[in-house]
Amino acid sequence: MLSWSSTESGLTADLSAVVSGGSDGGLPFGREIIGFVDAIGGKDDQQLSEARQRLVEAAGEAFMVDTAAVVANFEMMTRVADGTGARFPAARAAQRAQLDAQLGIGGFTSAR
C-alpha cells in the first residue's frame, strides 16, 4: 500500500528504509514516521513518547494521530487475515517474493 500510495502522490518511496532505518524513505516526515512506527512496535514507553513528540513537532498532532491510526489499522488487518486463514493471491506471489527478499522479511519470527 505504501508503494502504491506514494506513487499516486507523485513520490517514490524507498521501502528498504522501513527495514534499514536511517533515512526518510523519500517521504515527507519519513524519518519521524519510521521512528514512531518502530517505537510503537517496541516495549520502551519513553522511546515511544519521544518518537511521538518528534513526529508532532515535525508534522503536527493531527498527522501523528493519522499515523497511529494507520499503524493500528494494519495491525488489525493482519490479525483478521491471519484469523480467517486468508492467503496472499498466487498470481502475485512472484512480485511478493521479490519484495520480501528486498526487505528481508523472511528473517522475521512471524515468517517462520
C-alpha positions in Angstrom: 0.0 0.0 0.0 2.8 2.4 0.8 4.4 2.0 -2.7 1.0 2.5 -4.3 0.0 5.5 -2.3 3.4 7.2 -2.7 3.2 6.7 -6.5 -0.3 8.1 -6.5 1.1 11.1 -4.6 3.9 11.6 -7.1 6.6 10.4 -4.7 8.9 7.4 -4.9 9.1 5.6 -1.6 12.2 3.6 -0.7 10.6 0.7 1.1 14.0 -0.6 2.3 14.1 2.4 4.7 11.4 0.6 6.7 13.8 -2.2 7.4 17.2 -0.4 7.4 16.2 2.8 9.1 18.4 5.8 9.0 16.7 7.6 6.1 13.4 9.2 5.3 12.5 6.7 2.7 11.9 9.5 0.2 8.8 10.7 2.1 7.9 13.9 3.9 8.5 13.3 7.6 9.6 9.8 6.7 12.4 9.7 9.3 9.9 10.7 12.1 7.3 8.3 10.8 9.7 5.3 10.8 10.9 6.2 14.3 7.4 6.4 15.6 6.3 3.2 14.0 9.4 1.4 15.3 8.7 2.7 18.8 5.1 1.6 18.6 6.3 -2.0 17.9 8.8 -1.8 20.8 8.4 -2.1 24.5 10.0 1.2 25.7 7.4 3.7 26.7 9.9 6.5 26.9 11.1 5.8 23.4 7.5 5.9 22.2 6.8 9.2 24.0 9.9 10.8 22.4 9.2 9.4 18.9 5.6 10.6 19.2 6.8 14.1 20.2 9.3 14.2 17.3 6.6 13.4 14.9 4.2 16.0 16.4 7.0 18.7 16.2 7.7 17.8 12.6 4.3 17.3 11.2 1.7 18.3 13.7 -0.6 16.4 16.1 -3.3 15.6 13.5 -0.6 13.9 11.3 0.6 11.9 14.3 -2.9 10.7 15.1 -3.4 9.7 11.5 -0.1 7.8 11.5 -1.1 6.0 14.7 -4.5 5.1 13.1 -2.7 3.7 10.0 -0.5 1.6 12.2 -3.5 0.3 14.2 -5.4 -0.5 11.0 -2.5 -2.5 9.6 -2.2 -4.5 12.8 -6.0 -5.1 12.8 -5.9 -6.2 9.1 -3.1 -8.6 9.7 -4.9 -10.2 12.6 -8.2 -10.5 10.7 -6.4 -12.1 7.7 -4.5 -14.5 9.9 -7.6 -15.4 11.9 -9.7 -16.1 8.8 -6.9 -18.1 7.1 -6.7 -15.6 4.2 -3.8 -16.2 1.9 -1.9 -14.0 -0.5 -3.1 -14.4 -4.1 -1.0 -16.9 -6.0 -1.0 -14.6 -9.1 1.0 -12.0 -7.1 3.4 -14.5 -5.3 6.4 -13.7 -7.6 6.1 -10.0 -7.0 5.6 -10.5 -3.3 8.6 -12.8 -3.1 10.8 -10.2 -4.7 9.6 -7.5 -2.2 10.1 -10.0 0.7 13.7 -10.6 -0.4 14.4 -6.9 -0.8 13.1 -6.1 2.7 14.5 -9.2 4.4 11.1 -10.2 5.6 12.0 -13.9 5.7 14.2 -13.1 8.8 11.3 -12.0 10.9 10.0 -14.5 13.5 6.5 -14.3 12.1 7.7 -15.5 8.7 8.7 -18.9 10.1 
